[in-house]
Structure formats: structure tokens, C-alpha cells
Amino acid sequence: MHEHVPSTIGNHDPDNHDAHNHDPDDAVPTGDAAVDEALARLGELSQQHVREHVAAFDAVHTALQDRLADTEE
């Protein structure tokens, strides 16, 4: 069973400077190694130049799509 995680979409607080400083080690594992690995890449964004973010998002999106396709077979 999956644990419900409340969405933070639309709850952006411009005065909360910690909102974008998530520690990847604090991430809750999904129980799926491929998904966890893909999501871990998002935790590396703060060490990358903004120009590299699109490629990282694209890679994560592709990895998640591939994993979803695997579950449908």
C-alpha cells in the first residue's frame, strides 16, 4: 500500500527560503529501486547550473515513463 503524501503544489511561500533546499537523503523511498534512482536525480539539481535542469528533468521523466511501461507489460 502506498502512503499518501500531501501535495505542495500551489503552496509556494516566497519568504520560505528552505522550500527548495530538500535533502535527498530525507526522501521517502518508494519501494521501487528504479523510481527511487530517478527521483534521486532531482535531489542533485541544486548542484547543477539551471541550464542543466531541463536535461535532468527530461532524463527523470524518461526513466519514470520507462518504469511505468515495464509495469504494463
DSSP file (Angstrom, degrees, kcal/mol; ACC not computed):
  #  RESIDUE AA STRUCTURE BP1 BP2  ACC     N-H-->O    O-->H-N    N-H-->O    O-->H-N    TCO  KAPPA ALPHA  PHI   PSI    X-CA   Y-CA   Z-CA
    1    1 A M              0   0    0      0, 0.0     2,-0.4     0, 0.0     0, 0.0   0.000 360.0 360.0 360.0 143.6    0.0    0.0    0.0
    2    2 A H        -     0   0    0      1,-0.0     2,-0.4     0, 0.0    28,-0.0  -0.729 360.0-124.9 -95.2 140.0    1.3    3.5   -0.8
    3    3 A E        -     0   0    0     -2,-0.4     2,-0.3     1,-0.1    -1,-0.0  -0.659  28.7-117.0 -81.4 134.5    1.4    6.2    1.8
    4    4 A H        -     0   0    0     -2,-0.4    -1,-0.1     1,-0.0     0, 0.0  -0.576  27.1-165.2 -74.7 128.8   -0.4    9.4    0.9
    5    5 A V        -     0   0    0     -2,-0.3    -1,-0.0     0, 0.0    -2,-0.0  -0.972  22.7-123.6-114.7 118.9    1.9   12.4    0.6
    6    6 A P        -     0   0    0      0, 0.0     2,-0.2     0, 0.0     0, 0.0  -0.303  27.4-113.7 -64.1 143.3    0.1   15.7    0.5
    7    7 A S        -     0   0    0      1,-0.1     0, 0.0     2,-0.1     0, 0.0  -0.477  19.4-165.4 -75.3 144.4    0.7   17.9   -2.5
    8    8 A T    >   +     0   0    0     -2,-0.2     3,-2.1     2,-0.0     2,-0.2   0.255  45.7 130.7-109.6   9.1    2.5   21.2   -2.0
    9    9 A I  T 3  S+     0   0    0      1,-0.3    -2,-0.1     2,-0.1     0, 0.0  -0.446  78.3  14.9 -64.3 130.1    1.5   22.5   -5.5
   10   10 A G  T 3  S+     0   0    0     -2,-0.2    -1,-0.3     1,-0.0    -2,-0.0   0.410 102.7  97.2  86.5  -2.4    0.1   26.0   -5.1
   11   11 A N    <   +     0   0    0     -3,-2.1     2,-0.3     2,-0.1    -2,-0.1  -0.023  48.2 150.1-106.4  29.9    1.5   26.4   -1.6
   12   12 A H        -     0   0    0      1,-0.1     3,-0.1     2,-0.0    -3,-0.0  -0.457  29.3-163.7 -68.4 126.7    4.6   28.3   -2.6
   13   13 A D    >   -     0   0    0     -2,-0.3     3,-2.0     3,-0.2     6,-0.2  -0.925   6.2-162.3-111.8 104.8    5.8   30.6    0.1
   14   14 A P  T 3  S+     0   0    0      0, 0.0    -1,-0.1     0, 0.0    -2,-0.0   0.703  90.9  56.0 -62.8 -18.4    8.3   33.1   -1.4
   15   15 A D  T 3  S+     0   0    0      1,-0.1     2,-1.1    -3,-0.1     3,-0.1   0.555  86.1  88.6 -89.0  -7.7    9.6   34.0    2.0
   16   16 A N    X   +     0   0    0     -3,-2.0     3,-1.2     1,-0.2     4,-0.2  -0.764  52.0 178.5 -93.0  96.6   10.4   30.4    2.8
   17   17 A H  T 3  S+     0   0    0     -2,-1.1     3,-0.4     1,-0.3    -1,-0.2   0.611  77.0  62.0 -75.7 -11.3   14.0   30.0    1.6
   18   18 A D  T >  S+     0   0    0      1,-0.2     3,-1.5     2,-0.1    -1,-0.3   0.527  76.5  92.3 -87.8  -6.2   14.2   26.4    2.8
   19   19 A A  T <  S+     0   0    0     -3,-1.2    -1,-0.2     1,-0.3    -2,-0.1   0.796  94.6  35.7 -60.5 -29.1   11.3   25.4    0.5
   20   20 A H  T 3  S+     0   0    0     -3,-0.4     2,-0.6    -4,-0.2    -1,-0.3   0.286  97.0  87.1-106.9   9.0   13.8   24.4   -2.3
   21   21 A N    <   +     0   0    0     -3,-1.5     2,-0.3     2,-0.0    -1,-0.2  -0.473  56.2 161.8-107.7  60.3   16.5   23.1   -0.1
   22   22 A H        -     0   0    0     -2,-0.6    -3,-0.0    -3,-0.1     3,-0.0  -0.621  38.4-130.3 -81.9 137.3   15.4   19.5    0.3
   23   23 A D    >   -     0   0    0     -2,-0.3     3,-2.4     1,-0.1     4,-0.3  -0.789   8.7-147.6 -86.5 118.2   18.0   17.0    1.4
   24   24 A P  G >  S+     0   0    0      0, 0.0     3,-1.3     0, 0.0    -1,-0.1   0.778  97.9  64.4 -58.8 -24.7   17.9   14.0   -0.9
   25   25 A D  G 3  S+     0   0    0      1,-0.2    15,-0.0    18,-0.1    -2,-0.0   0.681  95.7  59.2 -70.9 -15.8   18.8   11.8    2.0
   26   26 A D  G <  S+     0   0    0     -3,-2.4    -1,-0.2     2,-0.1     2,-0.0   0.470  79.0 121.6 -88.6  -2.8   15.4   12.7    3.6
   27   27 A A    <   -     0   0    0     -3,-1.3    13,-0.0    -4,-0.3     9,-0.0  -0.339  67.5-122.6 -64.9 139.7   13.5   11.3    0.6
   28   28 A V        -     0   0    0      1,-0.1    -1,-0.1    -2,-0.0    -2,-0.1  -0.728  30.7-119.2 -82.3 122.8   11.0    8.6    1.5
   29   29 A P        -     0   0    0      0, 0.0     4,-0.1     0, 0.0    -1,-0.1  -0.328  12.0-149.5 -64.1 144.5   11.8    5.5   -0.6
   30   30 A T        -     0   0    0      2,-0.3     3,-0.1   -28,-0.0    -2,-0.0   0.660  37.7-115.5 -86.4 -17.4    9.0    4.4   -2.9
   31   31 A G  S    S+     0   0    0      1,-0.2     2,-0.5     2,-0.0    -3,-0.0   0.395  91.1  99.2  92.6  -2.0   10.0    0.7   -2.7
   32   32 A D     >  -     0   0    0      1,-0.1     4,-2.8     2,-0.0    -2,-0.3  -0.965  62.2-155.9-119.5 113.7   10.9    0.7   -6.4
   33   33 A A  H  > S+     0   0    0     -2,-0.5     4,-2.4     1,-0.2     5,-0.2   0.862  93.0  51.9 -59.2 -39.5   14.6    1.0   -7.0
   34   34 A A  H  > S+     0   0    0      2,-0.2     4,-1.9     1,-0.2    -1,-0.2   0.899 113.1  44.6 -66.1 -39.7   14.2    2.4  -10.5
   35   35 A V  H  > S+     0   0    0     -3,-0.2     4,-2.8     2,-0.2     5,-0.2   0.924 113.1  50.8 -69.2 -44.7   11.8    5.1   -9.3
   36   36 A D  H  X S+     0   0    0     -4,-2.8     4,-1.9     1,-0.2    -2,-0.2   0.898 110.6  49.6 -60.1 -40.6   14.0    5.9   -6.3
   37   37 A E  H  X S+     0   0    0     -4,-2.4     4,-0.9    -5,-0.2    -1,-0.2   0.913 111.8  48.1 -65.1 -42.5   17.1    6.3   -8.5
   38   38 A A  H >X S+     0   0    0     -4,-1.9     3,-0.7     1,-0.2     4,-0.5   0.928 113.0  47.5 -63.6 -44.9   15.2    8.5  -11.0
   39   39 A L  H >X S+     0   0    0     -4,-2.8     3,-1.0     1,-0.2     4,-0.8   0.806 101.3  65.5 -68.5 -28.5   13.9   10.7   -8.2
   40   40 A A  H >X S+     0   0    0     -4,-1.9     3,-0.6     1,-0.3     4,-0.5   0.828  91.6  64.4 -61.8 -30.5   17.3   10.9   -6.6
   41   41 A R  H X< S+     0   0    0     -4,-0.9     3,-1.0    -3,-0.7    -1,-0.3   0.825  94.1  60.0 -62.4 -30.2   18.5   12.8   -9.6
   42   42 A L  H X< S+     0   0    0     -3,-1.0     3,-1.3    -4,-0.5     4,-0.3   0.841  97.6  59.4 -66.2 -31.4   16.1   15.6   -8.7
   43   43 A G  H << S+     0   0    0     -4,-0.8     3,-0.4    -3,-0.6    -1,-0.2   0.664  98.8  59.4 -69.2 -15.9   17.9   16.0   -5.4
   44   44 A E  T X< S+     0   0    0     -3,-1.0     3,-1.5    -4,-0.5     4,-0.3   0.494  77.6  93.3 -89.2  -4.9   21.1   16.8   -7.4
   45   45 A L  G X  S+     0   0    0     -3,-1.3     3,-1.8     1,-0.3    -1,-0.2   0.832  74.5  63.4 -60.4 -33.8   19.6   19.8   -9.1
   46   46 A S  G 3  S+     0   0    0     -3,-0.4    -1,-0.3     1,-0.3    -2,-0.1   0.736 102.7  50.6 -66.8 -19.7   20.9   22.3   -6.5
   47   47 A Q  G <  S+     0   0    0     -3,-1.5     2,-0.3    -4,-0.1    -1,-0.3   0.440 102.3  80.0 -93.4  -0.1   24.4   21.4   -7.5
   48   48 A Q  S <  S-     0   0    0     -3,-1.8     2,-0.1    -4,-0.3     5,-0.1  -0.773  87.5-106.1-108.9 151.7   23.7   21.9  -11.2
   49   49 A H    >   -     0   0    0     -2,-0.3     3,-2.2     1,-0.1     4,-0.5  -0.452  36.2-113.8 -67.7 146.8   23.5   25.0  -13.3
   50   50 A V  G >> S+     0   0    0      1,-0.3     3,-1.6     2,-0.2     4,-0.6   0.828 115.5  64.8 -54.0 -35.0   20.0   25.9  -14.2
   51   51 A R  G 34 S+     0   0    0      1,-0.3     4,-0.4     2,-0.2     3,-0.3   0.774  99.9  53.0 -60.9 -24.5   20.7   25.3  -17.9
   52   52 A E  G <> S+     0   0    0     -3,-2.2     4,-1.8     1,-0.2    -1,-0.3   0.560  87.8  83.1 -86.7  -9.3   21.3   21.6  -17.0
   53   53 A H  H <> S+     0   0    0     -3,-1.6     4,-3.2    -4,-0.5     5,-0.3   0.885  84.2  56.3 -64.7 -40.0   17.9   21.3  -15.2
   54   54 A V  H  X S+     0   0    0     -4,-0.6     4,-2.6    -3,-0.3    -1,-0.2   0.924 108.8  47.1 -60.2 -44.2   15.9   20.6  -18.4
   55   55 A A  H  > S+     0   0    0     -4,-0.4     4,-2.4     2,-0.2    -1,-0.2   0.891 113.0  49.6 -64.4 -38.9   18.1   17.7  -19.3
   56   56 A A  H  X S+     0   0    0     -4,-1.8     4,-2.4     2,-0.2    -2,-0.2   0.931 112.2  47.0 -66.2 -45.3   17.8   16.3  -15.8
   57   57 A F  H  X S+     0   0    0     -4,-3.2     4,-2.8     1,-0.2    -2,-0.2   0.912 112.4  51.0 -61.2 -41.8   14.1   16.7  -15.8
   58   58 A D  H  X S+     0   0    0     -4,-2.6     4,-2.5    -5,-0.3    -2,-0.2   0.907 110.5  48.5 -62.4 -42.6   13.9   15.0  -19.2
   59   59 A A  H  X S+     0   0    0     -4,-2.4     4,-2.4     2,-0.2    -2,-0.2   0.901 113.3  46.9 -65.4 -41.4   16.1   12.1  -18.0
   60   60 A V  H  X S+     0   0    0     -4,-2.4     4,-2.6     2,-0.2     5,-0.2   0.924 112.3  50.3 -66.3 -44.1   13.9   11.6  -14.9
   61   61 A H  H  X S+     0   0    0     -4,-2.8     4,-2.4    -5,-0.2    -2,-0.2   0.927 112.2  47.3 -59.6 -45.8   10.7   11.8  -17.0
   62   62 A T  H  X S+     0   0    0     -4,-2.5     4,-2.7     2,-0.2    -1,-0.2   0.916 111.6  50.5 -62.7 -44.4   12.1    9.2  -19.4
   63   63 A A  H  X S+     0   0    0     -4,-2.4     4,-2.1     1,-0.2    -1,-0.2   0.903 112.4  46.8 -61.6 -41.5   13.2    6.9  -16.6
   64   64 A L  H  X S+     0   0    0     -4,-2.6     4,-2.4     2,-0.2    -1,-0.2   0.887 112.1  50.1 -69.1 -38.3    9.8    7.1  -15.0
   65   65 A Q  H  X S+     0   0    0     -4,-2.4     4,-2.6    -5,-0.2    -2,-0.2   0.918 110.7  50.3 -63.6 -42.6    8.0    6.5  -18.3
   66   66 A D  H  X S+     0   0    0     -4,-2.7     4,-1.9     1,-0.2    -2,-0.2   0.908 111.1  48.4 -62.1 -41.7   10.2    3.5  -18.9
   67   67 A R  H  X S+     0   0    0     -4,-2.1     4,-1.4     2,-0.2    -1,-0.2   0.906 111.1  50.2 -66.4 -40.8    9.4    2.1  -15.5
   68   68 A L  H  X S+     0   0    0     -4,-2.4     4,-1.0     1,-0.2     3,-0.2   0.907 109.0  52.0 -63.3 -41.2    5.7    2.7  -16.0
   69   69 A A  H  X S+     0   0    0     -4,-2.6     4,-0.6     1,-0.2     3,-0.4   0.870 105.4  56.6 -62.5 -36.1    5.9    0.9  -19.3
   70   70 A D  H >< S+     0   0    0     -4,-1.9     3,-0.7     1,-0.2    -1,-0.2   0.859 104.9  51.5 -62.7 -35.2    7.6   -2.0  -17.6
   71   71 A T  H 3< S+     0   0    0     -4,-1.4    -1,-0.2    -3,-0.2    -2,-0.2   0.720 104.9  57.0 -75.9 -20.4    4.7   -2.4  -15.2
   72   72 A E  H 3<        0   0    0     -4,-1.0    -1,-0.2    -3,-0.4    -2,-0.2   0.576 360.0 360.0 -86.6  -9.6    2.2   -2.5  -18.0
   73   73 A E    <<        0   0    0     -3,-0.7    -1,-0.2    -4,-0.6    -2,-0.1   0.462 360.0 360.0 -81.1 360.0    3.8   -5.5  -19.8
